Amino acid sequence: MTKRNRLPLNKPRSIAFSRQKGLCYYCKKPMWQKGIERYARLHGISLACAKYFQCTGEHLVAHSAGGSASESNIVAACSFCNLKRHQRKNAPTPEAYSKLVEKRLDRGGWNTHLLN
């Protein structure tokens, strides 16, 4: 297995963060890239909760399936959503996962306990 490189200087992730106006691709909650303390203060939450809203880069087409690190294949997702998607035995497609997250949020679940 070859080791893959991280996104180059995280540029595609930062571009996705800006394109999405700082909101997670899946849960639509605000994320942070720098300054966890400021984010936690702004939202009235602990640092432990704030860490779940750190911006991560998410491949729409998985790297293992030939997806690239191009701007068109990278979206910004909070750490919580990204982690939960990839903890599943068979990670759903981004479209299916978006629907699942939306249903859970509509019922008052998902990550609502971390950030109101």
N, C-alpha and C positions, 0 to 999 in steps of 0.2 A: 504494500500500500504506500503510495507516495504522500508525502506531507504537503498539504496545500497551504498556500500563503494567506495571510489575513488580507482583508480588503486594502488596496493600496492607499495608505495614509487616511483610511476611512473616508475618503472623498465621496464615493457613491452613497454611503450612509448619511453623511452630512447634507448632501444634495437632496436625498429623499426626505430627511428631517425638515429641511426648508420647504420643499415642494408640498409636504403634508402639513405645513404650518405647525410643526412640533407635536402633532397628534399621532398616536399609534395607529398603524394600518388596520389592526384588528379591533381593538376596544375603543378607539377614538379618544382615549384619555391623554392629557398632556404628558410629555416626556421631558427629560433633561439630558443634555450632553456634557455640560460642565457645571460645577457648583451644586452638588447635592445638598449642601447646607442651606443655600438660598432657596432651592426648590422645596425642601422640607418646611422651611419657615413660611414660604408663600402659601403652601397648601395646608399648613397646620398639622403636619404629620411627623412621625419619628423618622430618623435616618434609616432605620430598619425597613420601614414601609417605603420610603423614597427610593431605596435601591432597586425595587421592583419596576420602577418607571424610568430607569436608565435606557437611553436609546440604543438599540442594537440594529445591526443590518440583517435583513431577512431576504434570502434568495426566493424569488417566485418559482423559478425552475431550479431545483436543487443542484448544487455543485456536482454531486455524484451522478446526476442524470444529464450532465453536460451543460448545466446552466453557467453562465458567465458572471463575472463581477462587474458587469456594465450597469450604467445608471438605469437602463430600462428593465433590468432584472432584479434590482435591489429596492426594497422598501424599508422604511423605518418602523420597527416594532418595539414595544416596551419589553423589557427583560422578562416580565411575568408571562406575557403572551407567547413570546418566542420560546421560553423554557417549557411551558405547558404543551405547546404544539409538538415539540421534539421529544417530550417524555412519553408520548403515546407510542404504543407498539408499532402501529402503522400511521405515520404522520399524515393527516389529511391534506388535501390540496389547499392552497391559500384561500380559494373561493369557499370551499366547504368549511374550512376552519372559521372564516369570517362569519358565516351563517351561524355556526355553533356558538361562537362568542356573543353574537348579537342576541340569540335566543336566551342565553344565560343572563346577559345584562338586562334584558327585558323582564326577567323574573326576579331581578334584584340580586343576582348572584355574580359569579366570576370574581373580579377584583374590586368590587364595590366596597368591600370591607377595608381595603387599603387606602382608597382615595375617594372622597365624596365628590 
